[in-house]
Amino acid sequence: MRQEDIWDTETAAAYDTPGEVMFAPRVIGPTVERLAALAEGGPALEFAIGTGRVAVPLAARGVPVTGIELSRPMLSILRTKADEETIPVVVGDMATTRAPGTFALVYLVFNTIANLLTQEEQVECFRNAARHLRPGGRFVIELWVPELAKLSPDTGAVVWHNEPGYLGLDTYDVLTQRVVSHHFRFGDGRSARLGRTPHRYVWPAELDLMARLAGFVRESREADWAGAEFTAASRSHVSVYRIPTG
């Protein structure tokens, strides 16, 4: 499954779900406030900007935002919210595409680095972030922690969300660090609709090594955008890396 095929017109049209989960104000608010603080008044670049879930409110907060986005259908949705002058976007992948200018902040949210399916591509993503940053600039990644402790030897799968009308589960290949997320949506009848997305999971320690290879030092790691302590029980993290000034 190519990323271009996953993030197609159908997916883009259904992506925005105002008030739900990642679009909920309780999620967006702390995310935008933290990113604005980390930018320290400078411009920001979002890798995989998508439909502008974070970029639009961050720009409204006063932070100049540029984006890189592979999916033209996702970009088309963004353009209904903000024009090219307000949020310029370069079409391309986040591992190699160059946006004009230098930035105080590059950010990559909601597990999106895992959409790069090889370790090499993920390392190149860090290097691409470093190329865009001024000295002292920051690269911020939001990423889930693999739940291998919950794996059953017989199934190799973890149910990560269950609610009326929806079931989400991940199947793991621990040899390749590949995950396929399965999204089951149920209607009123007997049928169900299945969507699948592939990922490569990354442990926090591996992420730190990728950062070092690209010239970053880790500044902080917390469990969420509000600054909760990261512990062994945390299901995700927000990690901040910085380019040294000298």
C-alpha positions as CSV (number, residue, x, y, z in Angstrom):
1,M,0.0,0.0,0.0
2,R,1.5,3.3,-1.1
3,Q,0.9,6.4,1.0
4,E,-0.4,8.2,-2.1
5,D,-3.1,5.4,-2.4
6,I,-4.0,5.5,1.3
7,W,-4.5,9.3,1.5
8,D,-6.9,9.4,-1.5
9,T,-9.9,11.6,-2.2
10,E,-12.2,9.3,-0.2
11,T,-10.0,9.3,2.9
12,A,-9.5,13.1,2.7
13,A,-13.2,13.8,2.4
14,A,-13.8,11.8,5.6
15,Y,-10.7,12.9,7.6
16,D,-12.0,15.9,9.4
17,T,-14.3,14.9,12.3
18,P,-14.9,18.2,14.2
19,G,-15.2,17.7,18.0
20,E,-14.0,14.1,17.9
21,V,-10.8,12.6,19.3
22,M,-7.9,14.4,17.6
23,F,-10.1,17.3,16.5
24,A,-11.5,17.8,20.0
25,P,-10.7,21.2,21.6
26,R,-9.1,19.4,24.6
27,V,-6.6,18.0,22.1
28,I,-6.0,20.8,19.7
29,G,-5.7,23.5,22.4
30,P,-2.7,22.1,24.3
31,T,-1.1,21.1,21.0
32,V,-1.2,24.6,19.5
33,E,-0.2,26.3,22.7
34,R,2.9,24.0,23.1
35,L,4.0,24.4,19.5
36,A,3.6,28.2,19.7
37,A,5.8,28.3,22.8
38,L,8.4,26.1,21.2
39,A,8.5,28.3,18.0
40,E,9.4,31.3,20.2
41,G,8.0,33.7,17.7
42,G,9.7,32.2,14.7
43,P,8.2,30.4,11.7
44,A,7.2,26.7,11.8
45,L,7.1,24.0,9.2
46,E,4.7,21.0,9.5
47,F,5.7,17.8,7.9
48,A,2.6,16.0,6.5
49,I,0.4,19.0,7.1
50,G,-2.7,17.1,5.9
51,T,-6.0,19.0,6.1
52,G,-4.5,21.6,8.5
53,R,-5.8,20.1,11.7
54,V,-3.0,21.8,13.6
55,A,-1.6,24.2,11.1
56,V,-4.8,26.3,10.7
57,P,-5.2,27.1,14.5
58,L,-1.5,27.5,14.9
59,A,-1.4,30.1,12.1
60,A,-4.4,31.8,13.7
61,R,-2.4,31.9,16.9
62,G,0.1,34.1,15.1
63,V,2.8,31.5,14.1
64,P,3.8,31.7,10.4
65,V,3.2,28.1,9.2
66,T,4.5,26.4,6.0
67,G,3.7,22.8,5.1
68,I,4.9,19.7,3.2
69,E,2.2,17.3,2.1
70,L,2.3,14.2,-0.1
71,S,-1.5,13.9,-0.7
72,R,-3.1,16.3,-3.1
73,P,-6.6,15.4,-1.9
74,M,-5.6,16.2,1.7
75,L,-4.2,19.5,0.5
76,S,-7.4,20.3,-1.4
77,I,-9.3,20.1,1.9
78,L,-6.7,22.4,3.6
79,R,-7.2,24.9,0.8
80,T,-10.9,25.2,1.8
81,K,-9.6,26.6,5.1
82,A,-6.5,28.6,4.2
83,D,-5.1,29.9,0.9
84,E,-1.5,29.6,-0.3
85,E,-0.6,33.0,1.0
86,T,-1.8,32.2,4.5
87,I,-0.3,28.7,4.7
88,P,2.1,27.9,1.8
89,V,2.5,24.2,1.1
90,V,5.1,22.2,-1.0
91,V,3.8,18.9,-2.4
92,G,6.2,16.0,-1.7
93,D,7.2,13.5,0.9
94,M,8.5,14.5,4.3
95,A,11.8,12.6,4.1
96,T,13.3,14.4,1.1
97,T,11.2,17.4,0.0
98,R,12.6,20.9,0.7
99,A,10.5,23.9,1.6
100,P,11.9,27.4,1.0
101,G,13.4,29.2,4.0
102,T,14.6,28.3,7.4
103,F,12.5,27.7,10.5
104,A,12.5,27.9,14.2
105,L,10.3,24.8,14.5
106,V,9.6,21.7,12.5
107,Y,6.8,19.4,13.8
108,L,5.4,16.1,13.0
109,V,2.3,15.1,14.9
110,F,-0.2,12.2,15.4
111,N,2.2,9.3,14.8
112,T,2.9,10.3,11.2
113,I,6.6,9.4,11.2
114,A,5.4,5.8,11.3
115,N,3.9,6.2,7.9
116,L,7.5,6.0,6.6
117,L,7.9,2.2,6.4
118,T,11.7,1.8,6.6
119,Q,14.2,2.8,9.1
120,E,16.2,4.5,6.4
121,E,13.3,6.8,5.4
122,Q,12.7,7.7,9.1
123,V,16.3,8.7,9.5
124,E,16.1,10.8,6.4
125,C,13.0,12.5,7.9
126,F,15.2,13.6,10.8
127,R,17.9,14.8,8.4
128,N,15.3,16.7,6.4
129,A,14.1,18.4,9.5
130,A,17.6,19.4,10.4
131,R,18.1,20.9,6.9
132,H,15.2,23.2,7.5
133,L,16.1,24.4,11.0
134,R,18.2,27.4,12.0
135,P,20.7,26.9,14.8
136,G,18.8,26.3,18.1
137,G,15.7,25.2,16.1
138,R,13.5,22.4,17.3
139,F,12.0,19.3,15.8
140,V,8.9,17.9,17.6
141,I,7.5,14.5,17.1
142,E,4.3,13.1,18.6
143,L,4.3,9.2,18.5
144,W,2.6,6.3,20.1
145,V,4.5,3.6,22.1
146,P,4.2,0.1,20.7
147,E,2.1,-2.1,22.9
148,L,4.1,-5.3,22.5
149,A,3.4,-6.3,26.1
150,K,-0.2,-6.8,25.2
151,L,0.6,-9.1,22.3
152,S,-0.8,-12.6,22.4
153,P,1.6,-15.3,20.9
154,D,-1.4,-16.9,19.2
155,T,-2.8,-13.8,17.5
156,G,-0.1,-11.1,17.1
157,A,-2.8,-8.4,17.5
158,V,-3.8,-5.7,19.9
159,V,-7.2,-4.1,20.2
160,W,-6.5,-0.4,20.9
161,H,-9.9,1.1,20.6
162,N,-13.4,-0.3,21.0
163,E,-16.7,1.7,21.0
164,P,-20.2,1.3,19.5
165,G,-19.8,1.2,15.7
166,Y,-16.0,1.1,15.7
167,L,-13.2,-1.4,16.5
168,G,-9.5,-0.6,16.0
169,L,-6.8,-3.2,16.2
170,D,-3.2,-3.5,15.2
171,T,-1.4,-6.6,13.9
172,Y,2.4,-6.7,14.5
173,D,5.4,-8.2,12.7
174,V,8.0,-7.9,15.4
175,L,10.9,-8.9,13.0
176,T,10.3,-5.9,10.7
177,Q,8.7,-3.6,13.2
178,R,5.8,-3.3,10.9
179,V,2.2,-2.7,12.1
180,V,-1.0,-2.8,10.1
181,S,-3.8,-0.8,11.8
182,H,-7.3,-2.2,11.0
183,H,-10.3,0.1,11.3
184,F,-13.6,-1.7,11.4
185,R,-16.7,0.4,11.1
186,F,-20.2,-1.1,11.7
187,G,-23.5,0.2,10.4
188,D,-27.0,-0.8,11.5
189,G,-27.0,-4.0,9.5
190,R,-24.8,-7.1,9.5
191,S,-22.1,-5.7,7.3
192,A,-18.9,-3.9,8.3
193,R,-16.4,-1.7,6.5
194,L,-12.6,-2.3,6.9
195,G,-9.8,0.2,6.3
196,R,-6.2,-0.6,6.8
197,T,-3.0,1.5,7.1
198,P,0.6,0.2,7.4
199,H,3.2,1.7,9.7
200,R,6.7,1.1,11.0
201,Y,6.8,1.4,14.8
202,V,9.7,3.2,16.5
203,W,10.8,2.8,20.1
204,P,11.6,6.1,21.9
205,A,15.3,5.0,22.3
206,E,15.5,4.3,18.5
207,L,14.0,7.7,17.8
208,D,16.6,9.3,20.0
209,L,19.4,7.6,18.0
210,M,17.9,8.8,14.7
211,A,17.9,12.3,16.2
212,R,21.6,12.0,17.1
213,L,22.5,10.8,13.6
214,A,20.9,13.9,12.2
215,G,22.7,16.2,14.6
216,F,20.0,16.8,17.2
217,V,20.1,16.6,21.0
218,R,17.0,15.7,22.9
219,E,15.5,18.5,24.9
220,S,12.5,16.9,26.5
221,R,10.1,14.0,26.4
222,E,6.6,14.1,27.9
223,A,3.5,11.9,27.8
224,D,1.3,14.5,26.1
225,W,1.1,18.1,24.9
226,A,0.1,19.4,28.3
227,G,3.4,18.2,29.8
228,A,2.4,15.1,31.7
229,E,5.3,13.0,32.9
230,F,6.4,10.2,30.5
231,T,6.5,6.9,32.3
232,A,6.7,3.2,31.4
233,A,2.8,3.2,31.3
234,S,2.6,6.0,28.8
235,R,0.9,5.1,25.5
236,S,2.4,8.0,23.6
237,H,5.0,10.7,23.9
238,V,5.8,14.2,22.6
239,S,9.6,14.4,22.1
240,V,11.5,17.6,21.4
241,Y,14.9,17.7,19.7
242,R,17.1,20.7,19.2
243,I,19.9,21.7,16.8
244,P,22.8,22.9,18.9
245,T,23.7,26.6,18.6
246,G,27.5,26.1,18.5
